Amino acid sequence: MKPNIFIEITTHCNMSCSFCPSPTLERPRLFMDEKLFYKIIDEIKKEKITDTVYFHLMGEPLLHPKVFDFMEYASNNDLKIILISNISSIRTRKMEIKSILQYINYLEISLQSFSEDSFKEKKTKRISFEEYIDLIKEIIETKYANNFKVRINIQIIEKSKAKFKNYKKGIRLLSNNLELKNFMDLYFTNFFKSIANEYQLNYEPIKTQKLNYIKFNYQPFDKVSIRTRPIITWSNTMNESNKVKPAIFGKCDALHKQIGILANGDVVPCCLDYNGNIVLGNCQNVPLTEIMNSNQYQRLKKGFKKGRLYHSYCKKCKGGTNLINWLATQAYSFYKHRDI
């Protein structure tokens, strides 16, 4: 199995969400050097390391001055591109939507908040909630007007039992299907109907379904979806309590299904290691394949497969704040990653 490569092209972000660790990031704010990016893509292509690259980890990818060049280069090297973005800089930087959609295979729009009041907590001063919703609609319409094959997903976070030290009481999280339906009827239902009529699409009205723990998935038509997912604790680092009981075992798909490359070239096991706690090497000076074949890399990878956690950060990630949560988290890790 080839791992997906998460490439963090910048640590800069134009939002300040309290449910994200980016505002309190301990690493420097920087843009990935373009020579480093091209070096990474060239090696991925030559060594056939992966078929898919994510423009994602920390930071907002569309803020990078060379992001269009990066997407074009990766696409020309026959790589599938997944872009995870808050998309707001499309407006503030006056970007051409077609220039983005023509190169990527999947766009995940991090809407996250579903109300205007919650959107204000993201501290985005240069775009209003109404303008943001209109931008999402314009992206969807551009896709069908130009027959782009890109899949678009709008992500909204829902409530979970987790509590966070950075979480603000003013932010509303989706708590039931009725709230989602009301949100859709207010902002998207009529739009989806008009798009379906104009481009002769099969439109699927939103149904009243129970919001489950993992996600609600509404797909109005092919390759456009609205999904919810529970807010996460980012490896327990954003947990309200510092008393996290470390795991003694647990499986993980890090290094099997994903690898992270930070903006400075540091290689980390997964996208949750946002502060670079487990640096396996730096691909500015060392080939990525050499890092992947190193003793440290292989030891961690084999450990994840067998349920052995060798690093304290991994033990914290798979840990829990109480005995029941601790046991449930570790048991779930074996269930979720049973295929590695």
C-alpha positions as CSV (number, residue, x, y, z in Angstrom):
1,M,0.0,0.0,0.0
2,K,1.3,3.4,-1.0
3,P,1.0,6.1,1.7
4,N,-0.7,9.4,0.9
5,I,1.8,12.3,1.3
6,F,0.6,15.4,3.2
7,I,2.6,18.4,2.1
8,E,2.4,21.5,4.2
9,I,3.3,24.3,1.8
10,T,2.8,27.0,4.5
11,T,2.2,27.4,8.2
12,H,0.4,30.8,7.6
13,C,-3.3,30.9,8.0
14,N,-5.8,33.7,7.5
15,M,-8.3,32.3,10.1
16,S,-8.0,31.8,13.8
17,C,-10.3,28.9,14.8
18,S,-10.4,28.1,18.5
19,F,-10.9,24.4,17.7
20,C,-7.7,24.3,15.6
21,P,-4.1,24.3,17.0
22,S,-2.9,26.6,14.2
23,P,-3.3,29.8,16.2
24,T,-1.0,28.5,19.0
25,L,1.5,26.7,16.7
26,E,5.0,26.5,18.2
27,R,6.7,26.3,14.8
28,P,7.8,29.4,12.7
29,R,5.3,30.9,10.2
30,L,6.8,30.3,6.8
31,F,6.2,29.3,3.2
32,M,7.7,26.1,1.8
33,D,10.6,26.9,-0.5
34,E,9.6,26.2,-4.1
35,K,12.8,24.2,-4.8
36,L,12.0,21.9,-1.9
37,F,8.5,21.4,-3.2
38,Y,9.7,20.5,-6.7
39,K,12.4,18.2,-5.2
40,I,9.7,16.3,-3.2
41,I,7.4,15.9,-6.2
42,D,10.3,14.8,-8.4
43,E,11.3,12.1,-5.9
44,I,7.7,11.0,-5.4
45,K,7.4,10.6,-9.2
46,K,10.7,8.9,-9.8
47,E,10.5,6.4,-6.9
48,K,6.7,5.9,-7.2
49,I,6.2,6.6,-3.5
50,T,2.6,7.6,-3.8
51,D,-0.2,8.4,-6.3
52,T,-1.8,11.1,-4.1
53,V,-0.6,14.2,-2.4
54,Y,-2.5,16.4,0.0
55,F,-2.0,20.1,0.2
56,H,-2.7,20.1,3.9
57,L,-1.4,19.8,7.4
58,M,-1.3,23.2,9.1
59,G,-1.8,26.6,7.4
60,E,-3.9,27.6,4.5
61,P,-2.4,26.3,1.2
62,L,-4.0,29.0,-1.0
63,L,-1.9,31.6,0.8
64,H,1.3,30.3,-0.8
65,P,2.4,32.7,-3.6
66,K,3.3,29.7,-5.8
67,V,0.3,27.5,-5.1
68,F,-0.9,27.5,-8.7
69,D,2.5,26.5,-9.9
70,F,2.7,23.8,-7.3
71,M,-0.7,22.3,-8.3
72,E,0.2,22.4,-12.0
73,Y,3.5,20.7,-11.4
74,A,2.0,18.0,-9.3
75,S,-0.8,17.4,-11.8
76,N,1.7,17.3,-14.7
77,N,3.5,14.6,-12.8
78,D,0.4,12.4,-12.8
79,L,-0.4,12.9,-9.1
80,K,-3.8,13.1,-7.7
81,I,-4.2,16.3,-5.7
82,I,-6.4,16.7,-2.6
83,L,-6.7,20.3,-1.5
84,I,-8.1,21.0,2.0
85,S,-8.8,24.7,2.3
86,N,-11.0,27.4,4.0
87,I,-11.1,28.9,0.4
88,S,-11.6,32.5,1.8
89,S,-8.3,33.7,0.2
90,I,-9.9,33.1,-3.2
91,R,-11.8,36.3,-2.6
92,T,-9.2,38.3,-0.7
93,R,-6.5,37.4,-3.2
94,K,-8.9,37.7,-6.2
95,M,-8.0,34.2,-7.4
96,E,-9.4,32.6,-10.5
97,I,-11.5,29.6,-9.4
98,K,-11.0,27.8,-12.6
99,S,-7.2,27.9,-12.0
100,I,-7.7,25.8,-8.9
101,L,-10.4,23.4,-10.0
102,Q,-8.6,22.4,-13.3
103,Y,-5.6,20.8,-11.4
104,I,-7.1,19.2,-8.4
105,N,-9.1,15.9,-7.9
106,Y,-10.7,16.7,-4.6
107,L,-11.5,19.9,-2.8
108,E,-12.5,19.8,0.9
109,I,-13.9,23.1,2.0
110,S,-13.5,23.7,5.7
111,L,-16.6,25.6,6.4
112,Q,-16.8,24.0,9.9
113,S,-19.2,26.6,11.4
114,F,-22.8,26.6,10.2
115,S,-23.9,30.0,11.7
116,E,-22.9,33.6,11.1
117,D,-22.1,34.1,14.8
118,S,-19.8,31.1,14.9
119,F,-18.1,32.2,11.6
120,K,-17.2,35.5,13.2
121,E,-15.2,33.6,15.9
122,K,-12.8,32.5,13.1
123,K,-11.7,36.1,13.0
124,T,-11.9,36.5,9.3
125,K,-12.3,40.2,8.9
126,R,-12.1,40.5,5.1
127,I,-15.0,38.2,4.1
128,S,-18.5,38.0,5.6
129,F,-20.4,34.8,6.2
130,E,-22.8,35.6,3.3
131,E,-19.9,36.2,1.0
132,Y,-18.3,32.9,2.1
133,I,-21.5,31.0,1.3
134,D,-21.7,32.8,-2.1
135,L,-18.1,31.8,-2.8
136,I,-18.9,28.1,-2.1
137,K,-21.8,28.3,-4.5
138,E,-19.6,29.9,-7.1
139,I,-17.1,27.1,-6.8
140,I,-19.8,24.5,-7.3
141,E,-21.2,26.3,-10.3
142,T,-17.8,26.7,-11.8
143,K,-17.2,23.0,-11.5
144,Y,-20.3,22.1,-13.6
145,A,-20.1,25.1,-16.0
146,N,-16.6,23.9,-17.0
147,N,-17.2,20.1,-16.6
148,F,-14.4,19.8,-14.1
149,K,-14.1,16.3,-12.7
150,V,-13.1,17.5,-9.2
151,R,-15.1,16.2,-6.2
152,I,-16.1,18.9,-3.8
153,N,-16.9,18.3,-0.1
154,I,-18.1,20.9,2.4
155,Q,-17.2,19.9,5.9
156,I,-19.0,21.0,9.0
157,I,-18.0,20.0,12.5
158,E,-20.5,18.4,14.9
159,K,-20.5,18.1,18.6
160,S,-18.7,15.3,20.4
161,K,-18.1,14.6,24.0
162,A,-14.6,16.1,23.9
163,K,-13.9,19.3,25.7
164,F,-11.0,21.6,24.8
165,K,-9.0,24.2,26.6
166,N,-9.1,26.5,23.6
167,Y,-12.8,26.0,22.8
168,K,-14.9,29.1,23.1
169,K,-18.5,28.9,24.3
170,G,-19.6,31.3,21.6
171,I,-19.0,28.8,18.8
172,R,-22.0,26.7,17.9
173,L,-21.4,23.2,16.7
174,L,-23.9,21.1,14.8
175,S,-25.8,18.9,17.3
176,N,-28.6,17.3,15.3
177,N,-30.0,16.7,11.8
178,L,-32.7,19.3,12.1
179,E,-30.0,22.0,12.5
180,L,-28.3,20.7,9.4
181,K,-31.5,20.6,7.4
182,N,-32.4,24.2,8.5
183,F,-28.9,25.4,7.4
184,M,-29.3,23.7,4.0
185,D,-32.8,25.1,3.4
186,L,-31.6,28.6,4.3
187,Y,-28.5,28.7,2.2
188,F,-28.2,25.8,-0.3
189,T,-31.5,24.0,-1.2
190,N,-32.7,26.5,-3.8
191,F,-29.2,26.8,-5.2
192,F,-28.8,23.1,-5.6
193,K,-32.2,22.9,-7.4
194,S,-31.2,25.6,-9.8
195,I,-27.8,24.0,-10.5
196,A,-29.6,20.7,-11.1
197,N,-32.0,22.3,-13.6
198,E,-29.4,24.3,-15.4
199,Y,-26.9,21.4,-15.9
200,Q,-29.4,18.5,-16.0
201,L,-28.3,16.8,-12.9
202,N,-30.1,14.3,-10.7
203,Y,-30.8,16.2,-7.6
204,E,-31.2,14.3,-4.3
205,P,-33.2,16.3,-1.6
206,I,-31.9,16.2,1.9
207,K,-33.4,13.5,4.0
208,T,-34.1,13.4,7.7
209,Q,-31.5,11.0,9.0
210,K,-30.0,10.5,12.4
211,L,-26.7,12.3,12.8
212,N,-24.3,9.5,13.7
213,Y,-21.0,9.7,15.6
214,I,-18.8,9.5,12.6
215,K,-20.5,11.8,10.1
216,F,-23.6,12.8,8.3
217,N,-23.1,12.6,4.5
218,Y,-25.5,14.5,2.2
219,Q,-24.9,14.3,-1.5
220,P,-27.2,16.5,-3.5
221,F,-25.7,15.3,-6.8
222,D,-22.7,13.4,-8.1
223,K,-19.3,14.6,-6.7
224,V,-20.7,17.3,-4.4
225,S,-21.3,16.5,-0.8
226,I,-21.8,18.0,2.7
227,R,-20.3,16.0,5.5
228,T,-20.1,16.4,9.2
229,R,-17.5,15.0,11.5
230,P,-16.9,15.2,15.2
231,I,-14.5,17.8,16.5
232,I,-11.3,16.2,17.5
233,T,-8.7,16.6,20.2
234,W,-5.6,16.7,18.0
235,S,-3.8,13.9,19.7
236,N,-5.2,15.0,23.1
237,T,-3.1,18.2,22.9
238,M,-6.3,20.3,22.8
239,N,-8.0,18.4,25.5
240,E,-9.3,20.5,28.4
241,S,-7.5,18.2,30.9
242,N,-3.8,17.8,31.1
243,K,-4.3,14.5,32.9
244,V,-4.2,12.3,29.8
245,K,-3.5,8.6,30.6
246,P,-1.0,7.5,28.0
247,A,-1.9,4.4,26.0
248,I,0.2,1.2,26.3
249,F,-0.9,-0.2,23.0
250,G,-2.9,0.9,20.0
251,K,-2.9,0.6,16.2
252,C,-2.4,3.5,13.8
253,D,-2.3,4.0,10.1
254,A,0.4,6.6,10.3
255,L,3.3,5.7,7.9
256,H,1.1,2.9,6.4
257,K,-1.5,5.2,4.8
258,Q,0.0,8.7,5.3
259,I,3.2,10.7,5.8
260,G,3.5,14.3,6.7
261,I,6.1,16.8,5.3
262,L,6.2,20.1,7.2
263,A,6.9,23.4,5.5
264,N,10.6,23.3,6.5
265,G,11.1,19.7,5.1
266,D,10.7,17.8,8.3
267,V,9.1,14.4,7.8
268,V,6.5,13.4,10.5
269,P,4.4,10.2,10.8
270,C,1.0,11.8,10.3
271,C,-1.1,15.0,9.9
272,L,-1.8,15.1,13.7
273,D,1.9,15.8,14.5
274,Y,1.4,19.4,13.7
275,N,4.3,20.7,15.9
276,G,6.8,18.2,14.6
277,N,7.2,16.1,17.8
278,I,8.4,13.1,15.9
279,V,10.8,14.2,13.2
280,L,12.0,11.2,11.2
281,G,14.3,13.3,9.0
282,N,14.4,16.3,6.7
283,C,13.9,15.9,3.0
284,Q,15.8,19.1,2.1
285,N,19.1,17.3,2.6
286,V,18.1,13.6,2.7
287,P,16.1,11.7,0.1
288,L,12.6,10.9,1.2
289,T,13.2,7.2,0.4
290,E,16.2,7.1,2.6
291,I,14.1,8.5,5.5
292,M,11.4,5.9,4.8
293,N,13.9,3.1,5.0
294,S,15.6,4.4,8.2
295,N,15.5,2.3,11.3
296,Q,13.4,4.8,13.2
297,Y,10.8,5.0,10.5
298,Q,10.5,1.2,10.1
299,R,10.4,0.6,13.8
300,L,7.5,3.0,14.3
301,K,5.7,1.6,11.2
302,K,6.0,-2.0,12.3
303,G,5.0,-1.0,15.8
304,F,1.8,0.7,14.6
305,K,0.9,-2.5,12.7
306,K,1.4,-4.7,15.8
307,G,-0.3,-2.3,18.2
308,R,2.9,-1.2,19.8
309,L,3.5,2.5,20.5
310,Y,7.1,3.5,20.9
311,H,6.9,7.3,21.1
312,S,5.3,9.3,24.0
313,Y,3.4,11.5,21.5
314,C,1.7,8.4,20.0
315,K,0.9,7.1,23.5
316,K,-0.7,10.4,24.4
317,C,-2.6,10.4,21.1
318,K,-4.1,7.0,21.8
319,G,-4.6,7.7,25.5
320,G,-7.7,8.9,27.4
321,T,-8.8,11.3,30.1
322,N,-10.4,8.6,32.2
323,L,-10.4,4.8,32.4
324,I,-13.5,4.2,30.2
325,N,-12.3,6.7,27.5
326,W,-8.8,5.2,27.7
327,L,-10.0,1.7,27.1
328,A,-12.5,2.8,24.4
329,T,-9.9,4.8,22.5
330,Q,-7.4,1.9,22.4
331,A,-10.1,-0.7,21.4
332,Y,-11.3,1.6,18.6
333,S,-7.8,2.0,17.3
334,F,-7.6,-1.8,16.8
335,Y,-11.0,-1.8,15.1
336,K,-10.4,1.2,12.9
337,H,-6.9,0.1,11.7
338,R,-7.6,-3.6,11.5
339,D,-6.7,-3.6,7.8
340,I,-3.1,-2.5,8.2
